[in-house]
Amino acid sequence: MVVLTVVMAVTLGCQRPNSSSNRETANSGHDVPLASKNPGNDSTTGSDPKRKDLSDKKAWFEEVSHTGIDFHFSSGRSAGEFAIIESLGGGVGAFDYDLDGLPDLLFAGGGTLDNKQVVGRSCGLYRNGGQLHFTNATEFADVVAADFYTHGVYPADFDNDGFEDVAISGYGGVQMFHNQGDGTFIKMPSLVTHPEHPWSSSLAWADFDRDGVLDVYVAHYVNWSWSNHPICAGVNVPREVCAPRDFSAVGHAIYFGNGEGGFKRMDREVGLRDDGKGLGVAASDIDLDGDVDLYVANDTTDNFLYINDGTGRFQETAVLSGVAGDERGFSTGSMGTLVLDANQDGLPDLWVVNFERELFGLYRNDGGTLFTNVSRASGFAAFDGSFVGFGTVAIDYDLDGDLDLIVSNGHVSYASPNTPFKQLPLLLENNNGHFSRVQFDGGYFRSGHSGRGLASADLDGDGILDLVVSHLEEPVSVLKGFVRTNTPATKVQLIGRQSNRNAIGAVVHLSDRRIAMQNGGGSYLSSSEPRIWLTGNSPEAPQRIRIVWPSGKEVDHVFSSNEKQCTIIESP
């Protein structure tokens, strides 16, 4: 508690950027990229012989080498079983577990499938030491989490004590770890989320019943097991990973927290459906009525839209709302998902990435829980039929005031006749609601990867968001963000007091109609740094925002546009 008090005293309020900060150096406006000023030093940006001139880019990412992170997700493919569990992959969570002001990284480890046994592999916790250097703290922090094969990483302060706890999904339920505040975690009883098929994929933390305590939605995938392990032939190959249509769906689960680390399962009581092959889930106040709703991405079955009635009970409206499938109403192979204000009209839109030869889905919020599929009109027909999308984040990568989209891609079939197993990631620039692909001549975005989990975080504290990507059987990647502009950006941390401490469900209204949201879940098996980024502001004028807290309180806050970061604590 002493540590927490000191940290809060230091970070409370807003801070202006230091004139000698990394951000000022990277954004100095020079035509030569920062990495070119010191070509012999590859400790921060790496040395890629394929890297081309970036003088035409206003913003870009470069893969970092020598970070100290030596980790990859183990799918179990080497056993030769062609099991569907191999295809899901793993994610990453970016969160400051030790409250030193820098986001740390926790990676899901997956497992092995030898001798028809599903065995968990250790997760990897890497403590951020600054300047993009990390130290393996997995064993010291006691967060190995190898009880079963793991997929997703979801930090949250579920007991409101000021320290981020963590839930890890996988084939066996959800492993729970309580942060003790001294740099270590204590293992809590796992949530066995289904009596026969506790195969959890993505999770979403939120306070669904508005009691100030976090609850958690658990998406389940299918009923695969060794007793339900069919042999499936591929196209021109004798064996391939079976499709999700070869299995039955497993009903999802929701747990309501008691504030002390205990949880009660309530899916039947609150109106959840008992089907859906869930892979992605996002929690947000989608209809802006003051409570947290849910959007669930299902694989080859209709997606779900759960509208909260204010008490934690839900009505599923995806078909009526127009967000269950594609523009013709057909179900899609959906993986990663987000809630964002894509067209800057002050309403939360829905975004989902899908299987090959399917349009990625962008659903414009028309108000009143009604949506219009604007995928084709937004430009996605130009490219995404060639990709199998998984992790996705919405960030203003070029600091021009709107949210751009990034997608990690990779096939689930080892020998698809349509598209390669390793695929290019996508950086999609938002131009007034129309998205176009940013092309690169070299580097990470020009090489194929078996992409899965994706998260964003300001890893080096320079005020520019970086990316972390988890792959199948391939080392994780850290991508440093660069921006050639002096446009101000403010990183806002919201801390709830009457609301849940993470302030999940909060909505920030900007003076120009845009909104920013503190959401739960999102992306695919991954969690980004829990901060709200305000960009596109005038450097001359102060910025006024209105915060609608999950408790229902509404407050105005004014700060100078050149303030780099701000911590706002809800009044009791």
Disulfide bonds with the S-S distance in Angstrom:
Cys14-Cys566 2.13
Cys232-Cys242 2.02
